[in-house]
């Protein structure tokens, strides 16, 4: 059986994520492109608990910006995040 190296790297990265990072990553992976506010509501946590984790996930390359759009709730321009394409199997 041949295992793709990018998949091995992906598994290694996910195994090293803290609990909160994994929760945030899981929400983004599950619901698709979403804003920090949407993640915050899904996890029932304050948004300031989410924004730092999203930045950390971006820094290690597992989450990327999908688009920027007006949030229907806040009427502000926000980023929508998605799982990095190279990590989708």
C-alpha positions as CSV (number, residue, x, y, z in Angstrom):
1,X,0.0,0.0,0.0
2,X,1.4,3.4,-1.0
3,X,0.6,6.3,1.3
4,X,0.7,9.9,0.0
5,X,3.4,11.9,1.8
6,X,1.1,14.9,2.0
7,X,-1.5,12.8,3.9
8,X,1.2,11.6,6.3
9,X,2.2,15.3,6.9
10,X,-1.5,16.1,7.4
11,X,-2.0,13.4,10.0
12,X,1.2,14.5,11.8
13,X,0.1,18.1,12.0
14,X,-3.4,17.2,13.3
15,X,-1.9,14.9,16.0
16,X,0.0,17.9,17.3
17,X,-2.9,20.4,17.5
18,X,-4.0,21.5,20.9
19,X,-7.6,20.6,22.0
20,X,-8.9,24.1,21.2
21,X,-7.1,24.3,17.8
22,X,-8.6,20.9,16.9
23,X,-12.1,22.0,17.9
24,X,-11.8,25.1,15.6
25,X,-10.2,23.1,12.8
26,X,-13.0,20.5,13.1
27,X,-15.7,23.2,12.8
28,X,-14.1,24.7,9.7
29,X,-13.7,21.3,8.1
30,X,-17.3,20.3,9.0
31,X,-19.2,23.4,7.9
32,X,-17.0,24.6,5.2
33,X,-16.0,28.2,4.6
34,X,-17.0,30.1,7.7
35,X,-16.2,33.2,9.6
36,X,-14.7,33.5,13.1
37,X,-18.1,34.5,14.4
38,X,-19.7,31.3,12.9
39,X,-17.0,29.2,14.5
40,X,-17.6,31.0,17.8
41,X,-21.3,30.3,17.7
42,X,-20.8,26.7,16.8
43,X,-18.5,26.1,19.8
44,X,-20.4,28.4,22.1
45,X,-17.2,30.4,22.9
46,X,-16.4,34.1,22.8
47,X,-14.9,35.2,19.5
48,X,-11.6,36.2,21.2
49,X,-11.1,32.4,21.9
50,X,-11.4,31.7,18.2
51,X,-9.5,34.4,16.4
52,X,-6.1,33.4,17.9
53,X,-6.7,29.7,17.1
54,X,-7.6,30.5,13.5
55,X,-4.4,32.6,13.1
56,X,-2.4,29.7,14.6
57,X,-4.0,27.3,12.1
58,X,-3.3,29.7,9.3
59,X,0.4,30.0,10.4
60,X,0.9,26.2,10.3
61,X,-0.9,26.0,6.9
62,X,-4.0,23.9,7.7
63,X,-6.5,26.8,7.2
64,X,-6.6,29.4,4.5
65,X,-8.8,32.3,3.6
66,X,-11.6,31.3,1.2
67,X,-13.1,34.8,0.6
68,X,-13.8,38.2,2.2
69,X,-17.4,39.2,2.4
70,X,-19.9,41.2,4.5
71,X,-21.1,39.3,7.5
72,X,-24.9,39.3,7.5
73,X,-25.0,39.7,11.3
74,X,-22.4,42.4,11.9
75,X,-22.5,44.1,8.5
76,X,-18.7,44.2,8.6
77,X,-16.2,42.8,6.1
78,X,-14.8,39.5,7.4
79,X,-12.7,36.6,6.2
80,X,-14.2,33.2,5.7
81,X,-11.9,30.3,6.4
82,X,-11.6,26.8,4.8
83,X,-9.3,23.8,5.2
84,X,-6.2,24.1,3.0
85,X,-6.7,22.4,-0.3
86,X,-3.6,20.3,0.0
87,X,-5.0,18.8,3.2
88,X,-8.3,17.6,1.7
89,X,-8.2,14.0,0.7
